[in-house]
Amino acid sequence: MDILFFLQESITGAIQDGVGITPPTVGAPVGNFSVMDQLMKGWYIYVPQLIMSVIAVYVIIERTLTVGRADKEEANFMEKIKEYVSQGKLDSARNLCGTSQTPVARMIEKGISRIGKPMEDIKKAIENVGKLETAKLDRNVAILATIAGIAPVFGFLGTVFGVIVIFRDIAEAGSLQIGTVSEGLYLKMISSAVGLIVFMIAYVGYNTLVTRINKVVNKMEANAVEFMDILEQPTH
């Protein structure tokens, strides 16, 4: 329910019971607002939110750099692999894969090392490397989904605590002034805003990374299929 409804009910009930609660005064002083002071008062809500935001930003930056490196590929990589394999220059093909240091290159290198064995064995070896590389790309990305899920909950928790603080301050002061309820309102509003900001950072970062990772995985699958086609072609 709206906080104004609770306040109105409290005032009305107090008046009916004969309790002398002073109504809000127009132009009542609100005191000096200090962001640091408010953060210190609501540390039990803001500290977890701050930790979540730092973790989210770190994961986004670290995974973005990792996926960016994985997405890079030497120009005409598969054409060179096809040329080396068709000419029987397997050492040159392995050296090319070793210098590339990408998930695609590691998959192809594993396939080259299995040349001479049944095609099914080569295919399974490539698939196993592909699964490992995909797991490396997905590492810690689920943390962003978790943060995106619980960040708004902390914002709502701050709202609840803010309402509790408001009623506590009214009960202790015995009057309803802007300054009396300001601490609870600050806690309520700031925690909700921070929770939404952390949610947006984690949510956008998660979806962006998932999209980029899927792009790399699709490229890995396409190159693996192309490599198998190369092996099935007759060598010269």
DADAZI-V808867 format. One record per pair of residues at least 6 apart in sequence whose ideal C-beta (glycine too) atoms are under 7 Angstrom apart, sorted by the first residue. I is the first residue (numbers start at 0). J is the second residue. If there is no record, write none. Layout:
{{I	J} {I	J}}
//
This chain:
{{2	162} {2	165} {6	175} {9	169} {10	20} {10	22} {10	175} {13	20} {14	20} {20	173} {20	174} {20	175} {21	174} {21	175} {22	175} {23	175} {23	176} {23	177} {24	176} {27	176} {27	177} {27	178} {28	178} {29	177} {29	178} {29	181} {30	178} {30	181} {37	185} {37	189} {38	45} {40	182} {41	157} {41	186} {41	189} {41	190} {44	153} {44	156} {44	157} {44	160} {44	186} {44	190} {45	193} {47	153} {48	150} {48	153} {48	193} {48	194} {48	197} {51	146} {51	150} {51	197} {52	197} {52	200} {54	142} {54	146} {55	143} {55	146} {55	197} {55	200} {55	201} {55	204} {56	200} {58	139} {58	142} {58	143} {59	204} {62	139} {62	140} {62	208} {63	208} {66	136} {66	208} {66	211} {66	212} {66	215} {69	101} {69	102} {69	136} {69	215} {70	214} {70	215} {71	101} {72	101} {72	103} {73	99} {76	99} {77	222} {77	225} {79	95} {80	92} {80	95} {80	107} {80	226} {80	229} {81	229} {83	91} {83	92} {83	95} {84	92} {84	229} {85	234} {85	235} {86	235} {87	234} {89	111} {89	114} {92	111} {93	108} {93	111} {96	104} {96	105} {96	107} {96	108} {96	111} {97	108} {102	132} {102	215} {102	219} {103	218} {103	219} {103	222} {105	128} {105	132} {106	125} {106	128} {106	129} {106	132} {106	219} {106	223} {107	222} {107	226} {109	124} {109	125} {109	128} {110	121} {110	124} {110	125} {110	226} {113	120} {113	121} {113	124} {114	230} {118	230} {121	230} {122	227} {125	223} {129	219} {129	223} {132	219} {133	216} {136	212} {136	215} {137	212} {140	205} {140	208} {140	209} {143	201} {143	204} {143	205} {144	205} {146	197} {146	201} {147	198} {147	201} {147	202} {147	205} {150	194} {150	197} {150	198} {150	201} {151	194} {151	195} {151	198} {153	190} {153	194} {154	190} {154	191} {154	193} {154	194} {154	195} {157	186} {157	187} {157	190} {157	191} {157	194} {158	187} {158	190} {158	191} {160	186} {161	183} {161	184} {161	186} {161	187} {161	190} {162	183} {162	187} {164	182} {164	183} {164	186} {165	180} {165	183} {165	184} {168	179} {168	180} {168	182} {168	183} {169	175} {169	179} {169	180} {172	179}}
//
